[in-house]
Amino acid sequence: MKEEYQAICRAAMADPAGRGLAGHTRQLPPLEELAQSLAGARGVMLISGFPVRTQWGVVGETDGPSGIAWLAGALTGLGIPVRIYTGQNCLDQIEAARKVAAPRAELKLLPHRGGEAFARAQLEEFGPSHLISLERPGRSADGVCYNSKGISIEDLVADAEPLFLEAGRRGVYTIGVGDGGNELGMGGARSLVEEYVRHGKKICARQKADATLVAGVSNWWGWGLCGALSLAAGRDLMPSGEDEKRLLEAVLAAGGADGETARADGTVDAMPLSVHLEVLEQIRRAALGKIG
């Protein structure tokens, strides 16, 4: 794998908060191959939105909307059809991000339960080649969705698992992005999640993706995939720091909150914006240095 792709991996997989999973993941994913595959996709389904309880109600957290929306923007910028899926509790935040970063992407609402017929209909109609789940709750071995504290959020989550499973049955290439192991598609990192993540044995998602991308913060792999697509396509498909500030402001204005603190103070996973912008800049340097 070329040095620039390796640099993107290292930036997206940094663990400045010492959360455990990314810091103990030693093997880099085949990012160059993933980028080439995605650049030739005939259609991509994206799933995101992680609900959190706050003083003002249940909303989507600030990790997820940015990564999924900028990725959608990069894909649609290459002329690839994109559909984003989320649940009712995260709809406003994902929509706010979509408007900023990916206005040409479609947004679809997941049914809260019984989504098998919905999944079949969506895959039949859209016919994607790829599905990416980024910071979306996944069911654990006991069939329950948990947050990072090991608390059930089953009543808050629209079930995305039928869409993921139906995609796999139809040969759609699946990618799971997460930072705690409780996200849809992260079952492939189970051994690391159980060893290094608090409550890991309880919360680890049961479903495995074809490719697992472990992040320090899930948004970072959204940016990382944008950077990899930029390299594959030979053009800038990445947000700038100012773009990201604007998007975060839109998500907060739509009611979004930090998933770790349940506050709306501009942090993401309890880290200030400055930390995230430094990671974004590292990915931009790695991706755009060869492009100019």
C-alpha positions as CSV (number, residue, x, y, z in Angstrom):
1,M,0.0,0.0,0.0
2,K,1.4,3.4,-1.0
3,E,2.7,5.7,1.7
4,E,0.0,8.3,1.4
5,Y,-2.7,5.7,2.0
6,Q,-0.8,4.4,5.0
7,A,-0.6,8.0,6.3
8,I,-4.4,8.3,6.0
9,C,-4.9,5.1,8.0
10,R,-2.6,6.3,10.8
11,A,-4.4,9.6,11.1
12,A,-7.9,8.0,11.1
13,M,-6.8,5.3,13.6
14,A,-5.1,7.6,16.1
15,D,-6.3,7.3,19.7
16,P,-5.6,10.6,21.4
17,A,-8.3,10.0,24.0
18,G,-6.9,6.6,25.0
19,R,-10.2,4.8,24.3
20,G,-8.5,1.5,23.6
21,L,-9.7,0.0,20.3
22,A,-7.9,2.1,17.7
23,G,-4.8,2.3,19.9
24,H,-4.5,-1.5,19.9
25,T,-5.3,-2.1,16.2
26,R,-2.0,-2.8,14.6
27,Q,-3.1,-4.1,11.1
28,L,-3.9,-1.4,8.6
29,P,-6.9,-2.0,6.3
30,P,-6.4,-2.4,2.5
31,L,-7.3,1.2,2.0
32,E,-5.9,1.6,-1.6
33,E,-8.0,-1.4,-2.7
34,L,-11.1,-0.1,-0.9
35,A,-10.7,3.3,-2.6
36,Q,-10.4,1.9,-6.1
37,S,-13.4,-0.3,-5.5
38,L,-15.5,2.6,-4.2
39,A,-14.4,4.9,-7.0
40,G,-16.0,2.4,-9.4
41,A,-19.2,1.8,-7.4
42,R,-22.5,1.6,-9.2
43,G,-24.3,2.8,-6.1
44,V,-23.6,3.1,-2.4
45,M,-25.8,2.8,0.6
46,L,-24.7,4.6,3.7
47,I,-26.0,4.1,7.2
48,S,-25.3,6.4,10.2
49,G,-26.8,8.1,13.2
50,F,-26.2,7.1,16.9
51,P,-29.0,8.3,19.3
52,V,-28.2,9.8,22.7
53,R,-30.4,10.9,25.5
54,T,-30.0,14.6,26.5
55,Q,-31.8,17.1,28.7
56,W,-33.8,18.2,25.6
57,G,-34.7,14.8,24.3
58,V,-33.3,12.0,22.2
59,V,-31.1,13.2,19.4
60,G,-28.3,12.1,17.1
61,E,-24.8,12.5,18.4
62,T,-22.2,14.7,16.7
63,D,-20.0,11.7,15.7
64,G,-21.4,10.2,12.5
65,P,-23.2,13.1,10.6
66,S,-19.9,14.6,9.5
67,G,-18.2,11.5,8.4
68,I,-21.2,10.1,6.5
69,A,-22.1,13.4,4.9
70,W,-18.7,14.3,3.6
71,L,-18.3,10.7,2.3
72,A,-21.6,11.0,0.5
73,G,-20.5,14.3,-1.0
74,A,-17.3,12.7,-2.2
75,L,-19.1,9.8,-3.8
76,T,-21.8,12.0,-5.5
77,G,-19.0,14.2,-6.6
78,L,-17.7,11.3,-8.7
79,G,-21.2,10.7,-10.1
80,I,-22.0,7.7,-7.9
81,P,-25.6,7.4,-6.7
82,V,-25.9,7.5,-2.9
83,R,-28.6,6.8,-0.4
84,I,-28.2,7.6,3.3
85,Y,-30.2,5.7,5.9
86,T,-30.9,6.7,9.5
87,G,-33.6,6.5,12.2
88,Q,-36.1,9.0,13.3
89,N,-34.1,10.0,16.4
90,C,-31.1,11.0,14.3
91,L,-32.9,12.3,11.2
92,D,-32.6,16.0,11.9
93,Q,-28.9,15.9,12.5
94,I,-28.1,13.7,9.5
95,E,-30.3,15.9,7.3
96,A,-28.5,19.0,8.5
97,A,-25.2,17.5,7.6
98,R,-26.5,16.2,4.2
99,K,-27.6,19.7,3.3
100,V,-24.2,21.1,3.9
101,A,-22.0,18.3,2.4
102,A,-24.1,16.1,0.1
103,P,-27.2,17.8,-1.3
104,R,-27.4,15.4,-4.2
105,A,-27.5,12.3,-1.9
106,E,-30.9,10.8,-1.0
107,L,-31.9,10.5,2.6
108,K,-34.2,7.6,3.7
109,L,-35.8,6.8,7.0
110,L,-35.3,3.4,8.5
111,P,-38.4,1.7,9.9
112,H,-38.2,1.3,13.7
113,R,-38.8,-2.4,13.6
114,G,-39.6,-5.1,11.1
115,G,-37.4,-3.8,8.4
116,E,-36.9,-6.9,6.3
117,A,-39.5,-6.0,3.6
118,F,-38.1,-2.5,3.6
119,A,-34.6,-3.8,3.1
120,R,-35.6,-6.1,0.2
121,A,-37.4,-3.3,-1.5
122,Q,-34.6,-0.8,-1.2
123,L,-31.9,-3.2,-2.5
124,E,-34.1,-4.3,-5.3
125,E,-34.9,-0.8,-6.4
126,F,-31.5,0.9,-5.8
127,G,-29.1,-2.0,-6.7
128,P,-26.0,-0.8,-4.9
129,S,-22.5,-2.4,-5.1
130,H,-21.4,-1.2,-1.7
131,L,-22.9,-0.5,1.8
132,I,-21.0,1.4,4.5
133,S,-22.2,1.7,8.0
134,L,-20.5,4.4,10.0
135,E,-21.2,5.1,13.7
136,R,-24.6,3.2,13.7
137,P,-25.6,1.0,16.6
138,G,-25.2,-2.7,16.0
139,R,-26.9,-5.5,17.8
140,S,-24.7,-7.4,20.3
141,A,-24.7,-11.2,20.7
142,D,-27.8,-11.0,22.9
143,G,-29.7,-9.1,20.2
144,V,-29.6,-5.7,22.0
145,C,-28.1,-2.4,21.0
146,Y,-25.9,-0.8,23.7
147,N,-24.1,2.5,24.1
148,S,-20.5,2.7,25.1
149,K,-21.5,2.7,28.8
150,G,-23.1,-0.7,28.4
151,I,-26.6,0.8,28.7
152,S,-29.4,-0.5,26.4
153,I,-30.6,1.9,23.8
154,E,-32.9,-0.6,22.2
155,D,-35.9,1.6,22.5
156,L,-34.1,4.5,20.7
157,V,-32.7,2.7,17.7
158,A,-34.4,2.0,14.3
159,D,-33.1,-1.4,13.3
160,A,-30.5,-1.2,10.5
161,E,-29.5,-4.8,10.7
162,P,-32.0,-6.1,8.1
163,L,-30.6,-3.7,5.5
164,F,-27.0,-4.8,6.3
165,L,-27.9,-8.5,6.2
166,E,-29.9,-8.3,3.0
167,A,-27.0,-6.4,1.3
168,G,-24.7,-9.3,2.3
169,R,-27.1,-11.9,0.9
170,R,-27.1,-10.1,-2.4
171,G,-23.3,-9.9,-2.7
172,V,-23.1,-6.2,-1.8
173,Y,-19.6,-5.3,-0.4
174,T,-20.0,-4.1,3.2
175,I,-17.8,-1.8,5.2
176,G,-18.2,-1.3,8.9
177,V,-16.8,1.9,10.6
178,G,-16.7,2.3,14.3
179,D,-14.6,3.4,17.3
180,G,-16.0,1.4,20.2
181,G,-17.0,-1.9,18.7
182,N,-20.7,-1.5,19.4
183,E,-21.3,-0.2,15.9
184,L,-23.0,-2.2,13.1
185,G,-20.4,-4.2,11.1
186,M,-17.7,-4.2,13.8
187,G,-18.0,-7.9,14.7
188,G,-14.8,-8.5,12.8
189,A,-12.9,-6.7,15.6
190,R,-14.5,-8.7,18.4
191,S,-11.2,-10.0,19.9
192,L,-9.9,-6.5,20.2
193,V,-13.2,-5.1,21.5
194,E,-13.5,-7.7,24.2
195,E,-9.9,-7.2,25.3
196,Y,-9.5,-3.5,25.2
197,V,-12.9,-1.8,25.3
198,R,-14.8,-1.2,28.5
199,H,-17.9,-3.5,28.5
200,G,-16.5,-5.0,25.3
201,K,-17.9,-8.5,25.8
202,K,-21.3,-7.1,26.4
203,I,-21.6,-4.4,23.7
204,C,-19.6,-5.8,20.7
205,A,-21.7,-5.9,17.6
206,R,-22.5,-9.3,16.3
207,Q,-22.4,-8.6,12.5
208,K,-19.2,-8.7,10.6
209,A,-18.5,-6.5,7.5
210,D,-16.4,-7.5,4.5
211,A,-14.0,-4.7,5.6
212,T,-13.7,-3.3,9.2
213,L,-12.4,0.2,9.7
214,V,-11.4,1.0,13.3
215,A,-11.3,4.7,14.0
216,G,-10.2,6.9,16.9
217,V,-13.5,8.7,16.2
218,S,-15.8,7.3,13.5
219,N,-16.0,10.7,11.7
220,W,-12.3,10.4,11.0
221,W,-12.7,7.4,8.8
222,G,-15.4,9.2,6.9
223,W,-12.8,11.9,6.1
224,G,-10.2,9.1,5.5
225,L,-12.3,7.5,2.9
226,C,-12.8,10.9,1.2
227,G,-9.0,11.3,1.2
228,A,-8.6,7.8,-0.3
229,L,-11.2,8.6,-3.0
230,S,-9.3,11.8,-3.7
231,L,-6.2,9.8,-4.3
232,A,-7.9,7.2,-6.4
233,A,-9.7,9.8,-8.5
234,G,-6.8,12.3,-8.7
235,R,-9.0,15.2,-7.5
236,D,-9.8,17.0,-4.2
237,L,-12.9,15.5,-2.7
238,M,-12.2,16.5,0.9
239,P,-13.7,19.1,3.2
240,S,-11.6,21.9,4.6
241,G,-11.4,22.9,8.2
242,E,-13.8,25.7,7.6
243,D,-16.2,23.3,5.9
244,E,-16.1,21.1,8.9
245,K,-16.8,23.9,11.3
246,R,-19.8,25.0,9.3
247,L,-21.2,21.4,9.2
248,L,-20.7,20.9,13.0
249,E,-22.5,24.2,13.6
250,A,-25.4,23.0,11.4
251,V,-25.6,19.7,13.3
252,L,-25.6,21.4,16.7
253,A,-28.3,23.9,15.5
254,A,-30.4,20.8,14.5
255,G,-30.2,19.6,18.1
256,G,-27.1,17.3,18.0
257,A,-25.1,16.4,21.1
258,D,-21.8,14.9,22.0
259,G,-22.4,11.1,22.5
260,E,-20.1,10.9,25.4
261,T,-21.1,13.9,27.4
262,A,-24.7,14.4,26.1
263,R,-23.9,18.2,25.8
264,A,-24.0,20.5,22.9
265,D,-20.8,22.4,23.5
266,G,-19.1,21.8,20.2
267,T,-17.2,18.7,21.3
268,V,-17.3,15.3,19.5
269,D,-16.7,12.2,21.6
270,A,-15.6,14.5,24.5
271,M,-12.8,16.1,22.4
272,P,-12.6,19.7,21.4
273,L,-13.0,20.7,17.7
274,S,-9.3,21.6,17.6
275,V,-8.3,17.9,18.0
276,H,-10.6,16.9,15.1
277,L,-9.4,19.6,12.8
278,E,-5.8,18.5,13.3
279,V,-6.8,15.0,12.3
280,L,-8.6,16.4,9.3
281,E,-5.6,18.4,8.3
282,Q,-3.3,15.3,8.6
283,I,-5.7,13.4,6.2
284,R,-5.8,16.3,3.8
285,R,-2.0,16.6,3.7
286,A,-1.7,12.8,3.1
287,A,-4.3,12.8,0.4
288,L,-3.8,16.1,-1.4
289,G,0.0,16.2,-1.3
290,K,0.2,14.0,-4.4
291,I,-2.7,15.8,-6.1
292,G,-1.6,19.4,-5.6
